[in-house]
């Protein structure tokens, strides 16, 4: 009898833990992602919680590195050279639940969308395709 109660308590604890993990991810719609996003930095901590280590932009006197998501599914990443020339990489983006899939040709990367609050977007990026570990990055929407 004690064993059944212990197993039930353990099962309930696991279910609560998993539901809290699922609650961390937030549904974000396509319209909310459309626009220009400046890289703030890497989030230092576990599961996207912690402080943001500021990113050193390529050429801060010229402009901040950023990514633009257009409503038609196209996007571009912009970085500046030391002579203030923008280097642009274009790609396509697609939103699937709480995942943002960025692709160019046959290559793609998935951003796991954690939250979007007060114009700050937090995403988790897998370091390797099948890795459970993610690097979390914060972006700020430019107005």
LOTISE-531074 format. One record per residue: residue number from 1; residue in three letters; x, y, z of N, C-alpha, C in turn. Coordinates in Angstrom, 1 decimal. Atoms other than C-alpha are relative to their C-alpha. Layout:
N
NUM/ALA/X/Y/Z/X/Y/Z/X/Y/Z
...
end
This chain:
143
1/UNK/0.8/-1.2/0.0/0.0/0.0/0.0/0.9/1.3/0.0
2/UNK/-0.9/-1.1/0.0/2.8/2.4/0.9/0.7/0.2/-1.3
3/UNK/-0.7/0.0/1.3/4.5/1.5/-2.3/-0.9/0.7/-1.1
4/UNK/0.9/-0.6/1.0/1.4/2.4/-4.4/-0.1/1.6/0.3
5/UNK/0.1/-1.4/-0.3/1.1/5.8/-2.6/1.3/0.7/-0.4
6/UNK/-1.3/-0.6/0.4/4.8/6.5/-3.2/0.1/0.1/-1.5
7/UNK/0.0/0.0/1.5/4.5/5.6/-6.9/-1.0/1.1/-0.5
8/UNK/0.9/-1.0/0.4/1.4/7.8/-7.2/0.5/1.4/0.2
9/UNK/-0.6/-1.3/-0.3/3.1/10.7/-5.6/1.1/0.4/-1.0
10/UNK/-1.1/-0.2/0.9/6.1/10.3/-7.8/-0.6/0.3/-1.4
11/UNK/0.6/-0.2/1.3/3.9/10.1/-10.9/-0.7/1.4/-0.1
12/UNK/0.6/-1.4/0.0/2.0/13.3/-9.9/1.1/1.0/-0.1
13/UNK/-1.1/-1.0/0.0/5.3/15.1/-9.3/0.6/0.1/-1.4
14/UNK/-0.6/0.0/1.4/6.6/14.1/-12.8/-1.0/0.7/-0.9
15/UNK/1.0/-0.7/0.8/3.3/15.3/-14.4/0.0/1.5/0.2
16/UNK/-0.1/-1.4/-0.3/3.5/18.6/-12.6/1.2/0.7/-0.6
17/UNK/-1.2/-0.5/0.5/7.1/19.0/-13.6/-0.1/0.2/-1.5
18/UNK/0.1/-0.1/1.5/6.4/18.3/-17.3/-1.0/1.1/-0.4
19/UNK/0.9/-1.0/0.3/3.4/20.6/-17.3/0.6/1.4/0.2
20/UNK/-0.7/-1.2/-0.2/5.6/23.4/-15.9/0.9/0.3/-1.1
21/UNK/-1.0/-0.2/1.1/8.2/22.8/-18.6/-0.8/0.4/-1.3
22/UNK/0.8/-0.4/1.2/5.5/23.0/-21.3/-0.5/1.4/0.1
23/UNK/0.5/-1.3/-0.2/4.2/26.2/-19.8/1.1/1.1/-0.3
24/UNK/-1.1/-1.0/0.3/7.7/27.8/-20.3/-0.1/0.5/-1.5
25/UNK/0.1/-0.4/1.4/7.2/27.8/-24.1/-1.3/0.7/-0.2
26/UNK/1.1/-0.9/0.2/4.8/30.4/-25.3/-0.4/0.0/-1.5
27/UNK/0.4/-0.1/1.4/2.7/30.4/-28.4/0.1/1.4/-0.5
28/UNK/-0.3/-1.3/0.6/3.9/33.3/-30.6/-0.5/0.0/-1.4
29/UNK/0.5/0.0/1.4/2.1/34.3/-33.8/0.9/0.7/-1.0
30/UNK/-0.8/-0.5/1.1/3.6/35.2/-37.1/0.1/1.5/0.0
31/UNK/0.0/-1.4/0.0/2.6/38.8/-36.9/0.9/0.6/1.1
32/UNK/-0.8/-0.5/-1.0/4.4/39.3/-33.6/1.5/-0.2/-0.3
33/UNK/-1.4/0.2/0.4/7.6/38.0/-35.1/0.5/0.9/-1.1
34/UNK/-0.4/-0.8/1.2/7.5/40.2/-38.2/0.6/1.3/0.5
35/UNK/-0.7/-1.2/-0.4/9.9/43.1/-37.9/1.5/-0.2/0.1
36/UNK/-1.4/0.0/-0.2/13.5/43.9/-37.0/0.4/-0.3/1.4
37/UNK/-0.4/0.5/-1.3/15.2/42.1/-34.1/1.5/0.2/0.2
38/UNK/-1.4/-0.2/-0.3/18.5/43.2/-32.6/0.4/-1.0/1.0
39/UNK/-0.5/0.9/-1.0/20.6/40.7/-30.8/0.5/0.7/1.2
40/UNK/-0.4/-0.6/-1.2/20.9/41.6/-27.2/1.2/-0.8/0.6
41/UNK/-1.1/0.8/-0.6/23.1/38.7/-26.0/-0.5/-1.4/0.3
42/UNK/0.3/1.3/-0.5/23.3/35.2/-24.6/-0.5/0.0/1.4
43/UNK/0.6/0.1/-1.4/21.2/34.3/-21.6/0.8/-1.0/0.8
44/UNK/-0.9/0.8/-0.8/23.4/32.9/-18.9/-0.9/-0.5/1.2
45/UNK/0.8/0.7/-1.0/21.5/30.4/-16.8/-0.7/-1.2/-0.6
46/UNK/0.6/1.2/0.5/19.3/27.3/-17.2/-1.3/0.3/-0.6
47/UNK/1.3/-0.1/0.7/16.4/27.0/-19.7/-0.5/1.4/-0.3
48/UNK/0.4/-1.3/0.4/16.5/30.6/-20.7/-0.3/0.9/1.1
49/UNK/0.2/-0.9/-1.2/16.3/32.0/-17.2/1.4/0.4/0.5
50/UNK/-1.3/-0.5/-0.5/19.1/34.2/-16.0/0.3/1.4/-0.6
51/UNK/-0.3/-1.4/0.5/20.9/37.4/-16.9/0.6/-0.1/-1.5
52/UNK/-0.4/-0.1/1.4/21.8/38.5/-20.5/1.4/0.5/0.0
53/UNK/-1.4/-0.4/0.2/25.5/38.6/-21.3/0.0/0.8/-1.4
54/UNK/0.1/-0.8/1.2/25.6/41.5/-23.8/0.9/-0.5/-1.2
55/UNK/-0.8/0.5/1.1/26.7/40.7/-27.3/0.8/1.2/-0.6
56/UNK/-0.9/-1.0/0.6/29.6/42.6/-28.9/-0.4/-0.1/-1.5
57/UNK/0.4/-0.1/1.4/28.2/43.7/-32.3/1.3/0.2/-0.9
58/UNK/-1.1/0.0/1.0/30.4/43.5/-35.4/0.7/1.3/-0.1
59/UNK/-0.5/-1.3/0.1/30.8/47.2/-35.8/-1.0/1.0/0.7
60/UNK/1.0/-0.7/-0.7/28.8/49.0/-33.1/-0.2/1.5/-0.4
61/UNK/0.1/-1.4/0.5/29.6/52.5/-34.5/-0.8/0.1/-1.3
62/UNK/0.8/0.0/1.3/27.9/51.5/-37.8/-1.4/-0.4/0.2
63/UNK/1.3/0.5/-0.3/24.9/49.7/-36.4/0.1/-1.3/0.7
64/UNK/0.0/1.2/-0.8/23.8/46.8/-34.4/-0.4/-1.2/-0.9
65/UNK/0.3/1.2/0.7/23.7/43.2/-35.8/-1.5/-0.3/0.2
66/UNK/1.5/0.3/-0.2/20.0/42.3/-36.4/-0.5/-1.0/-1.1
67/UNK/0.7/0.9/1.0/17.6/40.0/-38.2/-1.4/0.6/-0.2
68/UNK/1.3/-0.6/0.4/14.5/41.1/-40.1/-0.8/-1.2/-0.5
69/UNK/1.0/1.0/0.4/11.5/38.8/-40.5/-1.1/0.8/-0.7
70/UNK/1.1/-0.7/0.8/9.1/39.9/-43.3/-1.2/-0.9/0.0
71/UNK/1.2/0.8/-0.1/5.5/38.8/-43.4/-0.2/-1.0/-1.1
72/UNK/0.1/0.9/1.1/6.0/37.0/-46.7/0.8/-1.3/0.2
73/UNK/-0.8/1.2/-0.2/8.2/34.4/-45.1/1.5/0.1/-0.3
74/UNK/-1.4/-0.3/0.2/11.5/35.9/-46.2/0.6/0.7/1.1
75/UNK/-0.7/-0.7/-1.1/14.1/37.3/-43.9/1.5/0.2/-0.4
76/UNK/-1.4/-0.3/0.3/17.6/38.6/-43.7/0.7/0.2/1.3
77/UNK/-0.9/-0.2/-1.1/20.5/38.7/-41.2/0.9/1.1/-0.4
78/UNK/-0.9/-1.1/0.4/22.5/41.9/-41.2/1.1/0.2/1.0
79/UNK/-1.1/-0.3/-0.9/26.0/42.4/-39.8/0.8/1.1/-0.8
80/UNK/-0.7/-1.1/0.6/28.3/45.4/-40.4/1.5/-0.3/0.0
81/UNK/-1.4/0.1/0.1/31.9/45.4/-41.6/0.6/1.2/0.8
82/UNK/-0.6/-1.2/-0.7/34.5/47.8/-40.0/-0.1/1.2/-0.9
83/UNK/0.2/-1.2/0.8/33.9/50.1/-43.0/-1.5/0.4/-0.1
84/UNK/1.4/-0.3/-0.1/30.2/50.2/-42.1/-0.9/-0.5/-1.2
85/UNK/0.8/0.6/1.0/29.1/48.1/-45.1/-0.8/-1.1/0.6
86/UNK/0.8/1.1/-0.5/26.2/45.8/-44.3/0.2/-1.3/-0.8
87/UNK/-0.1/1.3/0.6/26.7/42.1/-45.0/-1.4/-0.7/0.3
88/UNK/1.3/0.6/-0.2/23.3/40.5/-45.6/-0.1/-1.4/-0.5
89/UNK/0.3/1.3/0.3/22.3/36.9/-45.6/-1.5/-0.2/0.0
90/UNK/1.5/0.2/0.1/18.8/36.0/-46.8/-0.3/-1.4/0.2
91/UNK/0.5/1.4/-0.2/16.8/33.0/-45.9/-1.5/0.1/0.2
92/UNK/1.4/0.0/-0.2/13.2/31.9/-45.4/-0.3/-0.4/1.4
93/UNK/0.3/0.4/-1.4/11.4/31.4/-42.1/-1.5/-0.5/0.0
94/UNK/1.3/0.6/-0.1/8.4/29.4/-41.1/-0.3/-0.3/1.5
95/UNK/0.3/0.2/-1.3/6.6/29.2/-37.8/-0.8/-1.3/0.2
96/UNK/0.7/1.2/-0.3/5.5/25.8/-36.4/-0.1/-0.2/1.5
97/UNK/0.3/0.0/-1.4/3.9/25.9/-33.0/1.0/1.0/0.7
98/UNK/-1.0/-0.9/-0.7/6.7/27.2/-30.7/1.4/-0.2/-0.6
99/UNK/-1.3/0.1/0.7/9.5/26.6/-33.3/0.0/0.9/-1.2
100/UNK/-0.2/-0.8/1.1/10.8/29.0/-35.8/1.1/-0.6/-0.8
101/UNK/-0.9/0.7/0.9/12.5/27.2/-38.7/0.5/1.0/-1.0
102/UNK/-0.7/-0.9/0.9/15.1/29.2/-40.6/0.7/-0.9/-1.1
103/UNK/-0.6/0.9/1.1/16.1/27.7/-44.0/0.6/0.8/-1.1
104/UNK/-0.6/-0.6/1.3/18.3/28.5/-47.0/0.4/-1.3/-0.8
105/UNK/-0.3/1.2/0.8/18.4/25.8/-49.7/-0.4/-1.2/0.8
106/UNK/0.3/1.2/-0.7/18.6/22.4/-48.1/0.5/0.0/1.4
107/UNK/-0.5/-0.2/-1.4/20.0/23.7/-44.8/-1.0/0.7/0.9
108/UNK/0.9/-0.7/-0.9/17.9/24.7/-41.8/0.5/-0.1/1.4
109/UNK/-0.2/0.0/-1.4/18.1/25.6/-38.2/-1.3/0.3/0.7
110/UNK/1.2/-0.2/-0.7/15.4/25.6/-35.6/0.2/0.8/1.3
111/UNK/0.0/-0.8/-1.2/14.9/28.3/-33.0/-1.2/-0.5/0.9
112/UNK/1.1/0.3/-0.9/12.8/27.1/-30.0/-0.4/1.2/0.7
113/UNK/0.5/-1.3/-0.6/10.7/30.1/-29.0/-0.4/-0.2/1.4
114/UNK/0.3/0.2/-1.4/10.7/30.4/-25.3/-1.0/1.1/0.5
115/UNK/0.9/-1.1/-0.5/9.0/33.8/-24.7/0.1/1.2/-0.9
116/UNK/0.0/-1.4/0.6/8.1/37.2/-26.2/-0.8/0.9/1.0
117/UNK/0.6/-0.9/-1.0/7.4/39.8/-23.5/0.8/1.3/-0.1
118/UNK/-0.6/-1.4/0.0/8.0/43.6/-23.6/1.0/0.2/-1.1
119/UNK/-0.9/-0.1/1.2/9.5/43.4/-27.1/1.3/-0.8/0.1
120/UNK/-1.2/0.8/-0.1/12.1/40.9/-25.9/-0.4/-1.5/-0.4
121/UNK/0.3/1.4/0.5/12.2/37.5/-27.7/1.2/-0.8/0.5
122/UNK/-1.0/0.9/-0.5/14.0/34.6/-26.0/-0.1/-1.3/-0.8
123/UNK/0.0/1.3/0.8/15.0/31.6/-28.2/1.1/-0.9/0.5
124/UNK/-1.0/1.0/-0.3/16.8/28.4/-27.6/0.5/-0.6/-1.3
125/UNK/-0.6/0.6/1.2/19.2/27.1/-30.3/0.8/-1.2/0.4
126/UNK/-0.7/1.2/-0.2/20.4/23.6/-30.3/1.4/0.1/-0.6
127/UNK/-1.4/-0.1/0.4/24.2/23.4/-30.5/0.3/-1.0/-1.1
128/UNK/-0.1/1.1/1.0/24.0/20.1/-32.4/-1.4/-0.5/-0.3
129/UNK/1.3/0.3/0.4/21.0/18.8/-34.3/-0.8/-0.9/1.0
130/UNK/0.7/0.9/-0.9/20.1/16.0/-31.9/0.3/0.2/1.5
131/UNK/-0.3/-0.3/-1.4/21.3/17.7/-28.7/-1.2/0.4/0.8
132/UNK/1.1/-0.5/-0.9/19.0/18.2/-25.7/0.3/1.3/0.5
133/UNK/-0.4/-1.3/-0.5/21.0/21.2/-24.7/-0.1/1.1/-1.0
134/UNK/0.2/-1.2/0.9/20.3/24.7/-26.1/0.8/1.2/0.6
135/UNK/-0.5/-1.3/-0.3/22.0/28.0/-26.1/-1.1/1.0/-0.1
136/UNK/1.1/-0.9/0.0/19.5/30.7/-25.2/0.5/1.4/-0.3
137/UNK/-0.4/-1.3/0.5/19.7/34.1/-26.9/-1.2/0.9/0.1
138/UNK/1.1/-1.0/-0.1/17.7/37.3/-26.3/0.1/1.0/-1.1
139/UNK/0.1/-0.9/1.1/16.6/39.6/-29.1/-1.0/1.2/0.5
140/UNK/0.9/-1.1/-0.3/15.0/43.1/-28.8/-0.6/0.5/-1.3
141/UNK/0.7/-0.5/1.2/12.4/44.3/-31.3/0.3/1.5/-0.2
142/UNK/-0.2/-1.4/0.3/13.3/47.6/-33.0/-1.3/0.6/-0.4
143/UNK/1.3/-0.6/0.3/10.5/50.0/-33.2/0.2/1.1/-1.1
end
